[in-house]
Amino acid sequence: MENKSKIIKVKKNPDGDITDVMLDNGNVYSINEAIMMAKDDLIQGVNVGKSRNGREYLRSNPNDKEGDNLDNMPEF
């Protein structure tokens, strides 16, 4: 049985970078906490990428839907 949480909303800074995520259980985590949780396979539908400068970031697993990309999620 799937017991992983799912990201349903995001919070962004003025630059448009995601700073926090809200899971479907209502809990809010900083993006760094969410990255650690994704590495532990606790959040479904996302994986951890690495940018050119070596910074880790959270990204949606590839699929055909635009609406579940993290940047397109509702904000809180």
Helices and strands as residue ranges (DSSP letters): E 5-12, E 18-23, E 28-30, H 31-39, E 43-44, E 46-50, E 56-60, G 70-72
